[in-house]
Amino acid sequence: MNIMQRDETTKKKSYTWASYIQVLEEEVPRCWQLGQIFMQDNAPIHTAGEVKEWFENIGIPLLEWPPYLLDLNPIEYLWHLIKTWI
């Protein structure tokens, strides 16, 4: 099941900040509660100015993520071992 719609007008016919906001508008009110912080990664559709503005306008704080942090991404340890082995 796919709840996001691809944007057929983009080069790669992929997801955009607009399709992400559409999902946020439908899903966040059902599950977000006062006092929570919303967490998302640094995917371009998550970090778009329009998305940050959407969260700001409705008063939901975002957890700031560094662009790259090995400790929070366990698969990076595996990639390092594989690269070392090869």
Backbone as JSON, one array per atom type, in Angstrom:
{
  "sequence": "MNIMQRDETTKKKSYTWASYIQVLEEEVPRCWQLGQIFMQDNAPIHTAGEVKEWFENIGIPLLEWPPYLLDLNPIEYLWHLIKTWI",
  "N": [[0.84, -1.18, 0.0], [0.6, 2.16, -0.85], [0.79, 5.34, 0.34], [1.58, 7.78, -0.53], [1.53, 9.92, -3.33], [3.08, 9.78, -6.47], [4.73, 12.38, -8.27], [3.97, 13.0, -11.38], [4.9, 14.95, -13.05], [7.52, 15.52, -12.55], [11.04, 15.02, -13.3], [12.0, 12.41, -12.62], [9.67, 11.25, -11.99], [8.94, 11.15, -9.27], [8.54, 11.37, -5.67], [7.5, 14.4, -4.08], [7.96, 17.45, -2.16], [5.42, 18.46, -1.99], [3.7, 16.23, -2.24], [4.44, 14.95, 0.06], [3.65, 16.77, 2.06], [0.91, 16.58, 1.68], [0.38, 14.0, 2.67], [1.21, 14.4, 5.3], [-0.71, 16.27, 6.17], [-2.96, 14.66, 6.2], [-2.32, 12.52, 7.93], [-0.8, 13.29, 10.27], [-2.44, 14.8, 12.16], [-3.93, 12.71, 13.29], [-2.18, 11.28, 14.92], [-0.22, 12.82, 16.22], [0.68, 14.37, 19.29], [0.43, 16.96, 21.72], [3.47, 18.15, 23.0], [5.1, 16.28, 21.85], [7.87, 15.62, 19.65], [8.49, 15.87, 16.25], [10.04, 13.53, 14.15], [12.13, 13.13, 11.42], [14.07, 12.06, 8.58], [16.9, 13.32, 6.66], [16.0, 13.48, 4.03], [15.51, 15.01, 0.86], [12.78, 15.83, 0.36], [11.86, 16.03, 2.92], [13.32, 18.07, 4.06], [12.72, 20.32, 2.68], [11.97, 23.77, 2.28], [9.25, 24.46, 2.27], [8.09, 22.34, 3.65], [9.28, 22.54, 6.18], [8.2, 25.01, 6.86], [5.49, 24.34, 6.94], [5.35, 22.67, 9.21], [6.16, 24.55, 11.13], [4.08, 26.44, 10.95], [1.9, 25.0, 11.99], [2.77, 24.49, 14.47], [4.35, 22.29, 15.29], [7.17, 20.92, 16.67], [10.36, 20.11, 15.22], [12.78, 17.5, 15.22], [16.1, 18.18, 14.99], [18.38, 16.91, 12.68], [21.72, 15.9, 12.13], [23.51, 16.19, 9.0], [24.9, 13.85, 8.39], [25.38, 11.12, 10.34], [27.04, 8.66, 11.67], [26.6, 7.03, 13.95], [23.82, 6.91, 14.31], [22.91, 5.42, 12.27], [22.87, 2.28, 11.79], [23.43, 0.56, 9.6], [25.56, 1.66, 8.32], [27.83, 0.83, 9.67], [28.0, -1.82, 8.86], [28.39, -1.45, 6.09], [30.91, -0.29, 6.18], [32.46, -2.44, 7.15], [32.13, -4.25, 5.02], [33.31, -2.82, 2.89], [35.93, -2.65, 3.84], [36.61, -5.35, 3.87], [36.46, -5.98, 1.17]],
  "CA": [[0.0, 0.0, 0.0], [1.39, 3.38, -0.97], [-0.09, 6.46, 0.67], [2.05, 8.99, -1.2], [1.36, 9.93, -4.77], [4.23, 10.26, -7.23], [4.46, 13.55, -9.09], [4.27, 12.62, -12.76], [5.48, 16.08, -13.79], [8.95, 15.63, -12.26], [11.92, 14.25, -14.17], [12.06, 11.0, -12.24], [8.32, 10.85, -11.57], [9.13, 10.72, -7.89], [7.8, 12.08, -4.63], [7.92, 15.78, -3.89], [7.55, 18.04, -0.87], [3.97, 18.66, -2.03], [3.05, 14.95, -1.93], [4.75, 14.68, 1.47], [2.76, 17.62, 2.87], [-0.44, 16.02, 1.57], [0.31, 12.89, 3.62], [1.29, 14.98, 6.65], [-2.01, 16.88, 6.5], [-3.93, 13.6, 6.44], [-1.93, 11.56, 8.95], [-0.25, 13.84, 11.51], [-3.46, 15.11, 13.17], [-4.42, 11.49, 13.94], [-1.24, 10.63, 15.84], [0.66, 13.73, 16.95], [0.12, 14.91, 20.52], [1.16, 18.07, 22.31], [4.65, 17.74, 23.75], [5.93, 15.4, 21.05], [8.74, 16.22, 18.63], [8.39, 15.07, 15.03], [11.35, 13.11, 13.69], [12.23, 12.68, 10.03], [15.47, 12.09, 8.18], [17.29, 14.46, 5.83], [15.6, 13.33, 2.62], [15.19, 16.33, 0.32], [11.38, 16.23, 0.53], [11.65, 16.33, 4.34], [14.03, 19.29, 4.43], [12.28, 21.43, 1.83], [11.49, 24.93, 3.02], [7.79, 24.4, 2.39], [7.77, 21.35, 4.68], [9.65, 23.16, 7.46], [7.21, 26.06, 7.09], [4.24, 23.68, 7.3], [5.47, 22.29, 10.62], [6.21, 25.78, 11.92], [2.74, 27.05, 10.95], [0.97, 24.29, 12.85], [3.35, 24.43, 15.81], [4.96, 21.01, 15.65], [8.64, 21.04, 16.64], [11.1, 19.07, 14.5], [14.07, 17.1, 15.74], [17.14, 18.51, 14.02], [19.32, 15.83, 12.43], [22.92, 16.27, 11.38], [23.43, 15.64, 7.65], [25.43, 12.48, 8.35], [25.81, 10.72, 11.67], [27.25, 7.23, 11.61], [26.05, 6.34, 15.12], [22.38, 6.75, 14.21], [22.58, 4.62, 11.1], [23.62, 1.04, 11.99], [23.86, -0.09, 8.36], [26.85, 2.23, 7.94], [28.87, -0.03, 10.23], [28.1, -2.98, 7.98], [29.01, -1.02, 4.83], [32.33, -0.1, 6.46], [33.08, -3.78, 7.2], [32.15, -4.82, 3.66], [34.32, -2.08, 2.12], [37.23, -3.06, 4.36], [36.82, -6.72, 3.45], [36.68, -6.0, -0.29]],
  "C": [[0.88, 1.24, 0.0], [0.47, 4.57, -0.69], [0.36, 7.77, 0.04], [1.88, 8.84, -2.7], [2.63, 10.46, -5.44], [3.8, 11.47, -8.07], [4.91, 13.24, -10.51], [4.92, 13.74, -13.56], [6.97, 16.24, -13.53], [9.75, 14.73, -13.19], [11.87, 12.76, -13.9], [10.71, 10.44, -11.82], [8.34, 10.33, -10.14], [8.26, 11.53, -6.94], [8.36, 13.49, -4.48], [7.48, 16.27, -2.52], [6.03, 18.19, -0.84], [3.23, 17.36, -1.7], [3.29, 14.57, -0.48], [3.82, 15.49, 2.38], [1.32, 17.08, 2.82], [-0.62, 14.87, 2.56], [0.35, 13.42, 5.05], [-0.07, 15.54, 7.07], [-3.06, 15.82, 6.83], [-3.6, 12.77, 7.68], [-1.49, 12.16, 10.29], [-1.34, 14.18, 12.54], [-3.99, 13.88, 13.91], [-3.49, 11.0, 15.04], [-0.37, 11.58, 16.65], [-0.06, 14.28, 18.17], [1.02, 16.02, 21.04], [2.32, 17.54, 23.15], [5.57, 16.8, 22.97], [6.78, 16.22, 20.08], [8.7, 15.3, 17.42], [9.8, 14.78, 14.52], [11.25, 12.62, 12.25], [13.7, 12.76, 9.63], [15.75, 13.3, 7.27], [17.0, 14.26, 4.34], [15.2, 14.71, 2.1], [13.73, 16.76, 0.49], [11.07, 16.55, 1.98], [12.26, 17.68, 4.73], [13.66, 20.49, 3.57], [11.73, 22.56, 2.7], [9.99, 24.92, 3.26], [7.36, 23.43, 3.5], [8.1, 21.92, 6.06], [8.63, 24.24, 7.84], [5.87, 25.46, 7.52], [4.26, 23.29, 8.77], [5.47, 23.51, 11.53], [4.82, 26.41, 12.04], [1.75, 26.32, 11.86], [1.55, 24.02, 14.24], [3.9, 23.09, 16.24], [6.48, 21.16, 15.55], [9.27, 19.84, 15.91], [12.4, 18.76, 15.21], [15.1, 17.4, 14.66], [18.12, 17.34, 13.91], [20.55, 16.37, 11.73], [22.85, 15.61, 10.0], [23.93, 14.19, 7.57], [25.93, 12.15, 9.75], [25.85, 9.2, 11.7], [26.55, 6.49, 12.75], [24.55, 6.08, 15.01], [21.95, 5.88, 13.03], [23.38, 3.32, 11.15], [24.12, 0.38, 10.71], [25.22, 0.44, 7.91], [28.01, 1.41, 8.5], [29.08, -1.25, 9.34], [28.77, -2.59, 6.66], [30.52, -0.84, 5.03], [33.05, -1.46, 6.49], [33.18, -4.41, 5.81], [33.22, -4.14, 2.81], [35.73, -2.48, 2.55], [37.57, -4.47, 3.86], [37.15, -6.79, 1.97], [38.02, -5.38, -0.59]]
}
